[in-house]
Amino acid sequence: MLCMDCNETSLDLFMCEIDKTILSGNIIYIENAIKKYENVITKHYITWAQSIALQIIEEKLENIAL
């Protein structure tokens, strides 16, 4: 999925940013997507993305503790 495809919806673009976060482990993509799309997509997706970001942070902290 290309993030700049003109036929994609705001939700598609938001989901693309979630995918980039999961693949890279860098939560900045989620943070930016939430800021950009929070008034366009439903709160459910924002909450879901925040939980993914939190899970990534927790996994990084677990790796540091090991």
C-alpha positions in Angstrom: 0.0 0.0 0.0 1.4 3.4 -1.0 0.7 6.1 1.5 0.4 8.8 -1.1 -2.1 7.0 -3.5 -4.8 9.6 -4.4 -7.5 6.9 -4.2 -6.9 6.2 -0.5 -9.1 7.5 2.2 -8.0 9.2 5.4 -8.5 5.9 7.2 -6.3 4.1 4.7 -3.6 6.7 5.2 -3.9 6.4 8.9 -3.6 2.7 8.8 -0.5 3.0 6.6 1.1 5.0 9.3 0.2 2.4 11.9 1.9 -0.2 9.6 5.0 1.9 9.4 5.1 2.1 13.2 4.8 -1.6 13.6 7.5 -2.3 11.0 9.9 0.2 12.3 9.2 0.3 16.0 9.2 4.1 15.8 6.0 5.5 17.4 6.5 8.9 15.9 4.4 7.7 12.9 1.5 7.0 15.2 1.9 10.2 17.0 1.9 12.2 13.8 -1.0 10.2 12.3 -3.1 10.8 15.4 -2.5 14.6 15.2 -3.3 14.7 11.5 -6.4 12.4 11.5 -7.9 12.7 15.0 -10.7 15.0 13.7 -11.3 12.9 10.5 -11.5 9.3 11.7 -13.5 7.7 14.6 -12.2 7.8 18.1 -12.0 4.0 18.1 -9.1 4.0 15.7 -7.3 6.7 17.7 -7.6 4.6 20.9 -6.5 1.5 19.0 -3.4 3.3 17.7 -2.5 4.6 21.1 -2.7 1.1 22.5 -0.3 -0.1 19.8 2.1 2.7 20.6 1.9 1.8 24.3 2.6 -1.8 23.5 5.7 -0.9 21.4 7.0 1.2 24.3 6.4 -1.6 26.8 8.2 -4.0 24.5 11.2 -1.7 24.2 11.3 -1.3 28.0 11.2 -5.0 28.4 14.2 -5.4 26.1 16.1 -2.8 28.1 15.4 -4.6 31.3 16.7 -7.9 29.8 
